[in-house]
Amino acid sequence: MIKPKRAVMDMQTYNPPTSGRAGLLRLDFNENTVGCSPAVLKAMRKMDKSTFSVYPEYASLRQDIAAYCGVRPQEVIPTDGTDEAIKLITEAYIEKGKDEIVIPTPTYAMFKFYAQLNEAGIREVLYNEDLSFPTKKVLEAITTKTKLVILVNPNNPTGTSIAKGDIIRILDKAKRSGAVVLIDEAYWQFYGRTAIPLVKKYDNLFVTQTFSKALGLAGLRLGYIISNERNIALLQKALSPYSVNIIAAFCARAALRDEAYVKNYVGEVRKSKSMLYRELDELGIFYYRSDANFVLLKVGRNSGAFCRKMREREILVRDRSSDALLDGYVRVTLGTINQTKRFIRELRRVMKEIGPLLIFDIDGVLADVSRSYRVSIKKTAEYFTGRNISFDDIQAYKNRGGLNNDWDLTEAIIRDKGVAVDKKGIIRKFQEYYNKPKSNEVWLLDKNILEALSQRGTLAILTGRPKKEASYILRKNNVTKYFKVIVAMEDISRQKPNPQGLLRIMRRCPCPDACYFGDTIDDMKAARAANIIPIGVLPPQDRSSALRNLLIRNGASAVLNNINQIARVLP
């Protein structure tokens, strides 16, 4: 075999699904979920055989696109989908092996595809952790070697957008550096904003838009470029004269004229988005708010299984776990209200099927015990030692580890003060003190979140409390029904950091995805020993960076400021 050029051999393969989607609810590729305007079909019926026997003409199409975008026809080039627009601009401006392209990621794969094909230097700039646009990092990445800067607004797959002021800063920096900026606006109708007015001021700006999304013509492969007249004339030199087929050109004009159809569809998508947000909030599923017609939601390590089970229900969604920053995330296209209702029904069922096992400690995690157990430790130790014991002293003992049981911790304080007391006497005095302030305990986990978690997976408790006291706090707050298994002090012979309690729960509730939420290093060590995910939760009495760092050093995969942030860390 004669090999092609090295750039082709070294390229990453892009393999989107190209078959097997017909007849299914397509929420995977951000297409219009109900199809194009009826006006398009009506226009097609007027075509006759002579239409197909001549090469296409684009003057009328350019005029209609220009009117739609508020520019002049000389500032428009129709292209064979936005992909050809990206290809054309990249080929026109990139010198092989010399020029660089700045690409904020994660984003649409074809930008890197054409950069590799044209042997450009690629500078990928990672989006911020919260998926906001990394303006500062992009500005720093633009140098005198930069020839092309890619912006996607709103971005796919994140759904997040770029502020106009940041776009202008990038345009200015790029111009000083001798670079052009390509802003892809495939989802601008859902966002409601466009950078096209900036074309009049910035001669280094190209804006691409598409007929594939809101206009519902993905199958016809049609997009366009907007820039100043001189740039368009230069690009026209590098473009095939008949790249857009005559059917696409004909239908596009009809689609542009039916503005009411697009407006109504966009309005329904926005209502669907609000509906989905409410449902995800109710289920406690973390998601990112989107300015496009799709939403990223966190499914966790079972994202692949989630997509497969959705397909079994004839609903297609897209696993984005292979993208940077998006491990465990699934992208869901928004369609009509009825389609969204259908997705929500199946979402509830699938999430329950693949849901995780969530195991909680009580003290400091589900309940604030700073005015009950902590007070009892303090008073008991002070009673036997005759010395003042501060709450900071008590937290320091907790942070040492190996004292998961508050009786043991109290005994350790007393012993370290040089006082010898019978353990039974310590327990009696401790319980005497505890029985008075136990009513001061405050439940921490929001009941709505708890209800949502119970619909997503299996809930359990492992606590160092005696069973009677564990039952008390659960009954008092009417939450016992949510927990399938409760393992208390008497149920096991070895306490944390030994994993015996966690392993007992996992035998009762086998699950490949399990987490333990605790507030001490013993909790973290027990979870690691049980081979489940340790997640730290800062207790109300100590939300210091010192405790956060201590939990991380002892194995916490994440640390929450409070348990109501749980959606951010679910597997």
C-alpha positions, 0 to 999 in steps of 0.5 A: 500500500502506498501511504498518504502523507504523515499528517493523515497517518498520525491523525486521530480518527473521528467516528461519529455514529452514521447508522442505526439512529432512524426511528429513535428519539435522537437526543445525541447530536443536538439536531432539531428533534422534530425536523425542518419547517413544512415550508421546506418540504413544500418548496422541494415539491416545486422542484422538477427534473430540470432543477437537477440537470444544471450546476447550482447558482448561489446569488439568491441564497447569499442574498437570503443569508445576508438578509437573515444575518443583517449583512451584505451578500458580499460578506457571505459564503455558503459552504457544504456544512460548517465542516467545510467552512472550518476546513476552508479557513484553516487551509487558507490561513495555515502554513504547514509546520509554521503556524499555530492554532489555539483551540480551547477544549473540550470542543467540537472535534473537527477543529483539531481534525483540520488542524492536524490535516494541515500540519499546524502547531496545535495549542489546546487550552483547557476550559476552566474546571467549572466549564467557564471560558478560560479567557486569561489562558487563551490570551496567554496562548496567543503569540506571534506564532498564532495564525488562527484562534478558535472560539465556539459560542456557545461551546459544544459539548459544554454549553457554556458561552463567552462574554462579548467583552472577552471576545473583543479582548481576544480579537484585539490580541489576535490582531496585534499578533497577526492572527484571525479568529473563527467564532463558530455559532452553531447554536446561536439561535438558542443563545440569542446572541451573535458576534456578527456585528463585530465583523464591521470593526474587526477584519480578522474575524470570521463567524460560521453558522449552520442550518443543521441545528435550529433550522433542522437541515442537518441532512442537507449539509449547509453552513456559511461564513460571515466576514468582511468583503475582502476576506470573503473574496480571498476565501472564495479563491480557495473554495470549490465553485459548486460545493453546496448542492442545489437541493440544499441551496433551494431548501435553505431559502425556504427555511430562512423565510419561515422565521416563525417556525424556528422561533417557536421551536427555540421557545419550546426547547427553552421550556424543555430546558427549564423542565429538565433543570427542575427534574435534575435538581429534584433528583440531585443530579449535578448538571451544567447550565447551558446556553445551547439546546443541550445539557451536560449531566453527571451520571458518573462511572456508569455513563456508558451503561446509562447510554446503553440502557437509554438506547434499549428504551429507544432514546439516544444520548451521548457519552462525553466521558472521553472529553477532558474535564467531562469524565462521567458526563452525558450530553442530552439534546433538548427537544419538545416538551413531550420528548423531554417528559419521555426522557425524564420518565426513563431517566428516573428508571435508568438512574435507579437501575445503575445507581450507586451505593451511598453510605453515610456516617451520621455525626458531622455528616448527616447531623450537627453534633457540636451541641450534643456529642461534642458537649458531652465529651467536653463535660465528661473529660472536664468532670474527671480531670478538673481541667478545661477542655476546649472544642479545638482540643476535641477536634485535634483528637478526632484528627489524630485518628483511631478514636472513632468511638466518642467514649474512646476519645473521651477516655484518651483525653482523660488519660493524657491528662494523667488521670486513670478512670474506669471505662465504665465510669466514663461511659456512665457519666458521658451518657448522663451528659448526652441524654440532656443535649441530644435534642440539640442535634440538627439534621443537615441533609436537605430532605428534598435532596435525600428523597432524590438520592433515594430514587437514584440509588441505595442508601446506607449508614455506618456509624460509631453511635450505639444503635439506639442513638442512631435510631433516635436521630433518624426517627426524630427527623423521619428519615429512617425509611430512606436507608436500606441498611444501618450498621451501628456500634454494636453490629460489628466487632471492629470499629473504623478505620477497620473496614468491617462495617463497610464490608458488611453493608456491601455484602447486603447491597452489592454494587460496583459504585459505592461511596462513603461520606465521613468527616474523619481520617478514620472514615477515609481510611476505612473506605480505602480499605473497603475499596470504595470511594472515600468522600470527606465532609467538613463538619459544622464545627470545623470547616478549615482548610487544615481539616480539608487537607488532612482528609485529602492526605488520608485518601479523600477523593473529594471534600465537601463543605457540607453534605448538601453539595453531594451532587457534585461528587456522585459516581 
